[in-house]
Amino acid sequence: MGPIAIDAERASGFTYSQRAYLIQVHRRNAGTFLFDPPAIGDMSDLQQATIGCEWVLHAASQDLSCLREVGITPTKIFDTELSARLLGMERVGLGAVVEALLGIHLKKEHSAADWSTRPLPESWLTYASLDVELLVDLRDQIEQMLIESDKLKFAYEEFEATLNKPDKPIPAEPWRRLSGLNTLRTARQVAVARDLWLERDSIAQTRDVSPGRLIPDSAIVAAAHAAPVNKQALASLTGFNGRASRTLLDSWWAAISRGLATNDLPATRVRSESIPPPRNWADRRPEALDRLTEARAALHEIASEMAMPVENLLTPSMLREVAWAPPSEITADSVGEALRSHGARAWQIEATADRIAQAFVEAPQKVTSEAVEDSSTATSD
């Protein structure tokens, strides 16, 4: 029967959940089918019908979690967006790739629509259908290009990694993702921001609305900075805005009151277990910065040779981890093992480990050589 094309439409920016509000499926010689997961509920029949089939998706990482949420999950995928990146295409959105490879223009006017709307307008359903009707043809064209560029093996390793990538763990204090939290200086201000964030999150979850559609992060931070003394002061605060800033004023004031009264004061800053950003390496670990700089240059050369973006050749965070804490003995094999421990695929290790190891070895030598040159120049001056 061949592969099936599948896509899902969410209501990001409108609803609290990231669930699929529409699922589109297309199979060559069978047609296109649209499913309404909230209305259907149990999607096990669709799962049963697709067991063992290759799923063709565009940017699979964006859709797999919401598809799994309704009980359908693939065992094999082909990702046309990821493939386009490996092929070095400059524009990798579905519309751009379809137009470049199939010569067909797709209108994308409903990509940011509220797909939780019911009933869905006919024009939206037509748009959603077109998102999958060309995917199988696109897959075949891209597969041939991957074969011709000797990148098909790379692509299938990437597909497997995407399919098996674990979900991100939920942070212990999700409210610390609040934009602008770092501008708050006292534990009391942070407590107010925390309790406001938790109140907003609870209301948003209950109403299934995106939290930012109630009040934005900036409103929470403004209230935490101001520490208003009563509800009227909060209502008159210029920075406290948003669709529900006044209609839910009692809820916001109750949250602020809890933050102002609590003895459970949070730390203003939390020590991160992750490595620091490279901009701080010069003072803390300059030799690591030297390794990173040389290795980055090497990766850019390899990416250019292989005609693909450097971030697809090797995820930047992987290189930073290994540059920060390299193997005790630097060889291509030891660097390869270090990269593997951070999630690098076999093809990435084969393409980069030797050059990264070489860059790590040469980095201190280059720094010493440049220092000698600078000293010599200063003396002659």
N, C-alpha and C positions, 0 to 999 in steps of 0.2 A: 504493500500500500504506500510505502514511501514515508518521508518525514512529514510532520505537521508543524505549521506555523502557529505560534501562540503569542498573545499579547494581553496585557491587563491595564485597565484604566483605574487610577485611584483619584482621590480628591485632595491631594496634598495642598496645604495652605487653607483648606476649607474645613476639614474634619480633623478630629483628634486622632482617629485611627488611620492606619496606612493600609487598610483592607482593600481588596479588589472590589470595585463596584460594577465592573463589566469585564468579562473575559471573552476574547475573540479567538476563534480557532479556524484554521483553514487547512484543508488537505486537497492536493491536486486531484482532480476528477471526482471529488466529493462535494466541494463547495465551502462556503464560509458560514460559520455558526456563531451566534452571539448568546452568551449566557449571563444571567443576572444573579450573581451569588447571594445577595441579601434575600432575594425572593425564593431562590431554590433551596438554600441551606445546605443540604447534603449533596456534595459534588462527587461522590464515590463512583457514580456511573461514568463520569468523564475520566476519572483516574483509571478505571478499569479499561476503558476504550483506548487509552494511550500507553498502556504498559508495554515496555520494550521499544517504543517508537523514539526516534530522534526528534527532539523539540527544536525548532528554529526560533530564536528570539533575537531581538535587537536590544543590546544592553541588558543581558540576562540578570546581572546583579541587582538591577532596579526592580525586577518583577518576581524573582524566585521566592522571596520571603512572603509576599502577599498571596502568591499562588499556594504556597505550602500552608498558609493560614486557613485556607478553605479546603485543604485536604488533597490537593493535587501536586505531585512532585515528579520530575523526570528522572530517568536513569542515565540519559545521554542528551547532550545539548549541542547546538551549533549556534554560536553567537556572531551575528553579522557585524555588529558594531565593533566588537573586540577584534574581529578579523580585519576590518577596515583600518584599525589602528596599526596592526602588525604589518599591513601592506603599505603603511606610510601615507595614507590618504589625509589630506589637510583638513577636510570637513567630514565628520563621521556621524552626524545626525542622520536619521533614517531618510528624511527627505533628500538631503544632499547626496547620500550614497546611492539611493534609487535613481536619482536624476543623472548622476555621473556614470553609473554602470548599466542602467536599463533605458536611459533616455526618457524617463517618464517623470513629470512634475507632480509632486504630492503637495496638496495644500495642508498646512499644519496649524490652521487657525484655532482649533479646539484643544490643543495639547495641554493648556493650563486651565481647562474648564472644570467646573464643579461636577464631577461625575456621580456624586451622590444624588443629584437632581432626579426626580421622578415626576412625570414620565420624561424619558430622554428625548430630546428633539430628533426628528428624522435626519436632519443634517449631521448631527453628532454621530448617529448610528452609521451613516454612510462613511463618515470620516474614520470611524473605528474599524470598519470593515476593510477599508483600503490599507490600513496599517499592517494587515496580515496577508492580504490577497497576493502581494508581490514578493513576500518573504522567501518562499521556496525557490522561485526563479532567481532571486537575489543570492540565495545560499549557493545555488549551483554555479552561478557566475563567479562568486567569490572563491568557492572551492577550487575552481580551475586556476584562478589567479594565484592562490596559495601554493598550488602544485608547481606552477611555472616559476614562482619565486623561491621555491624550496622552503616554504614556511608552513606547510600543512602540519608537520609534526609539532612545531611550536604552538600552532593554533589549538590542536587537540589537547596538548598539555595545559594550556590556559583554560580551555573549556572545563577540563576535569577539575582544575583548581577552583574555578568559579562555582562549580556544582557542589564541591565539598567544603567550601569556605564556611566556617562556623559563624553563627550569629554573634554580633558584638555583645559582650557582657553588659548588663545594666549597671551603671555606676552606683556606688553606695550612696552618694549624695548628688543625684541628678540635677538638683537646683544650682549646683556650682557651674553648670554650663551657661548660666545667665550672662548674657552679653552686658559688659560694663561692670560686672561684679568686682573686678580688680580696681575700680576707682573708689571703692568704699574702704575707709581707713580704720574703722573701729568695729569691734565684735558686735556692738549693739546695732550698728547700721547693717551688718551682715545678717544678724538675726531677723531684722525687719524684712530685709530682702528675701530671706529664706521663707519666712512665713507667708509673705505675699505670693511668692512663686508657688508654694504648696497649695495655697487657696485657689490660685488661678488654675493650677493643674487639675485639682479636684473638680472644679466647676466645668472645665473644658472636657474632662473625661465623661462626666455625667451627661453633658449636653452633646457630646461628640462634635465638638467644634475645635478648630485649631486655637491653641492658647493665645497666640498673637492677635487673633481676631477679637479677643476680649479686651486686653490691654497689652501694649508692647513691652518688651524688656526695658526700654528706656523709661517708661512710666514707673516701673517697680524701682529702678535705681534712683529716679528722681525723688520718690517718696521716702526711700531709705536715707537719702542724703538730708532731706528736709526734716524728717522726724516730726511730722505735724502733731500739734497738741490735742486736736479734736477733729471730728468729722468735717466740720465746716472749713477748717484750715486745709484739710486734704482736698476738699471740693474746689477750693480757690487756688490750689497749687497749679501753676501754669504747666509744668512738665508732666502732670498726672493726667494723661489723655487716653484715648482709645474708645472703641464703640461702646464698651460696657463700663467705662470709668465712672459714670454717674448713675446708671441704672442698677449697678451692683455696689453702690457706694457703701452700704451697710456691711457687706461681706469684706470689702477691702479694708474698711476701718477696723473691723474685728480682727483681721489678720495682723494689721499694724499694731494694734493694742497688745496682741499676744507677743509680738516681737519686742515691744517696748518693755513688757513686764517679765518676760521669761528669765529664769536663772540658767537655762540651758543655752549658754552663749557659744556659738561655733567659733572655730579658729578663723582668723581673717585670711590666712593663707594656709594651704595644704601642701606639704612636701610631696613632690611628684617622684614616682619611682622610675619614670622614663628618663632617657638621657636629655640633657639640656639642648636648646636650639643651637645650631652651629655658630650663630652670632656671639655666643658666650664662650665658645671654645678657646679663643685666643688667650684669655686670661686663665682659664681653668685647666686646659689640656692642649697646649699649642701644637704638640706633635700629632695629635689626632686631627686637628684642622689641616695640618700639612698633608696627612694621608688622604683626607677627604678631598682636598683641593686637587691633588694629583690624580686620584682615582676618578673624580668627576670628569676631568679633562679626557681621561682614557675612555670613559663610557660614552662621552659625546662623539669621540672618534669612531667607536664601534657602532653606535647607533646610526651615524652617517653612512658607514660602510654597509650596514644592513638595511638602510632605508626604512627606519621606523623611529617613533618618538623614544627618547631616552628613558622616559618613565615606564614604557612598556618593555624595554630591554631589561630594566631592573628597577624595582620600586625604590624610590629615593630613600625611604626609611630603612630599608635593608642595608644599603651602603653606609648610612650614618651609623647604624648599630655596629657594623663590623669595623668601621674606621675608629669608632670610639673605644671599642674593646676588641682588638685584633687577636688572632691566635698567638700563642707564645712563640711559635716558630712559623714564620710566614712563608708558605709555599702555596702553589696553585691548589693542591689538594686540601690543605688546611683552611684556606680561604673559602674553597668550595663547600666544605663541611659547615663552616660558619654561616655561609649564605643559606645553605639548606635548612639549618636550624631555625632560620628566620623566615622560612617559607618560600625560598627561591625554587623555581622549577629546574628540572634537569637541563633543559635547553639553555636557560639563562646562565646557569653555572658553567656549562660548556663554553658559552660565548664570552663570558666575562671574567671568570676566576683567575685565569693566568695573567691577564692584563692588570687586574686589580692588585694581585700579589706583587707584580712588577712595580706598579705605582707606589705601593706601600714601602717597598724596599728602597726605591729611588728617592722618595720624598725627603728623608733627612739628609741624604747626600746632596740633593739639589739645594736645600736650605743652606747647608754649610758652604756650598760653592758660591751661592749668591751673597752670603755674608762676607766671604773672602773678597769677592769682587767689589762690594760696597766699601770695605775697609781699604782696599787698594786704591779705589777712586778717591776716597777722602784723603788719603796720604798724599797722592799726587797733586790734589788741589791745594 
